[in-house]
Amino acid sequence: MEAHATFEHDQRLSERTRRFLMPGIVLLAAIEVTVIVAVVSLTESGSIETGIVGIVPAALAVMASLALWLAMRVRIRVDGHLFKLQLWPLPFKSKVPREAITQAYVREVRPLRQYGGWGVRTRRRDVLYSVGGTTAVTVEFHRNGTPRKLSVTTDRSDELLAALSA
């Protein structure tokens, strides 16, 4: 019989992170439009296809990566046996058996300063899942005799900590 989840949450980009990223997204879109217009107008052959053949894939790649960033979220799940994290829609996942957890606590983090950004970030044996925010729940555990830390930023830190402590 499958254990029922005691905590489940999809943490999306924080409002602060969205405010931080939006000017950059608008600037990139404006630059892309300007470059496309410039390439088309400078094409000597008069054919639009020859001018934008190289720029369209690059522009689509940039826009797709921005859309992926805006859609990104951390899926957090605690059930009777496991603490699981996934950076959706990417394939990054972490699982910690609950019996391996030695300590769980809430702490303040600065993802950009301490870990170099958002997403899945590592620092030695310390892994952070973050899509913004500064409040993280950290679990300390041992894997193969080595102490490790797994942290996730979430706006529901008290509920997550309670589920891990239950």
N, C-alpha and C positions, 0 to 999 in steps of 0.2 A: 504494500500500500504506500502511495506517495505522500510525503509529508506536506502539510499545507504551509504556505508562505506566512511568515510572521511579519515580514516587511517587504514591500515591493514599491519601487519608485523609479521614474524616468526623470533624471535631472537634466534639464535643458540649459542652454546658454543663459547666464544671468543677465539682467537688464543692464548692469554696469558694463559687462563685456560687450553686449550689443552696442551700447553707446560708444565704446572704445573703437569697435570695428567699423561701424557704419560710415564715418567720414572716409576711411581708406577704401571701402567698397565703392562709394560714390566717385572718388577720385580715380580709381582704376577703371571704372566704367567710362568716365569722361575721356581718359587717356586712350582707351581702346577705340572709342568712336572717332576721336581726332585722328588717330593713326590710320584707321580704315578709310576715312574721308581723304586724308593726305595721299595714301597709296593709290586710291582710285583716281584722284585728280592728276597725279603725276604719271600715270600710265601712258606711255607714248603710243602704244598701239591702239588705244581707244577701247580696248576690250576690258570690261570690268573683271572678267574671270582671271585674266593673267595677273592683275594687280592684287586681288584678294585671295588668290590660291594659298599663299603662304601665311597670310595674317588671320584668316578665318579659323583654322585649327588652333592657333595660339590663343585667340580671343575666346573660343569655345572652351578651351582647357582652363583658362583663368576663371571664366564664369562658372564652369562646373565645379571647380575647387571651392569657390566662394559659396555656391549653393550647398555643397557637401558640408562645409564648415557651419553654415547656418542651420542645417538639419541635424547636426551632430548632437548626441546626448549620451549620458552615462546611465546605463540600466543597472540598478542596484537591487539585489534580491538576497534576503536572508530567510532560509528555511530551517527545518529541524537539524539539518546536517551540514549545510554549506553557507558560506558568505561568498556571493558571486558578483563580479563587476564585468560589464562589457561596454566598450566604447562603440556605440552603434552609429552608423552602419558599417564600421570597419571591423575586421576580425580580431581585434584585441580583446582578450578575456583573461580574467584572473579568478581562481577559485581557491578558497581556504577552508579546510574542514573546521567546523566550529570547535571541535575538541583540541585543535592545534593552537587556537588563539589563547595567548597568555595574558594579554591586556588590551583593552579598548578604551579610547578617550577622545575627547573633542579638543581640537587645537586650531589656532589661527595659522594660515599659510599665505604666502605671497607667490602664486604659481609662476609668474613672470620672473620675479627676482630670485626665488629659491630654486626653481626647477627649469627655468629657461622657456616657459610657455605653457600652453594648454594642451589638452589631449592626454595621452599616456606618456608620462615623463618618469625617468629613473635617475636616481642618485645613489650609487653603490647598491645597497640592498634595500633601498627605500623606493617604492613605486607610488606615483600619484596619478589618479584619474581625475581630470578637471576640465570642465567646460565653463569655468568662471566661478566667481565667488571666492571668499577667503576663509570660510569655516569648513574645516575638514574633520572627518571621523577617521582615526588611525587605529589599525589593529596591529599588534605585535604578535608574531608567531615564529615557530621554528620549522624549517623545512630541511630535512637531511642533516639535522643538528646545527644548522646555521640560523642565527636570528635574523628576521626580516621584518619589514614594515610595509603595510599596504594602506594607502590613504585615498579618500574620495571626498571631493568638495560637494556639499549638499546643503540646501536650505532647510532640510528636515533632519538636522544632525541629532537633535534630542530623541526623536522617534527611532532613528537608526541605532543609536547607542543603546536605547532601551531594548530593542529587538536583539542586539548582539549580547546583551547582558542577561537576557531571559534564559 
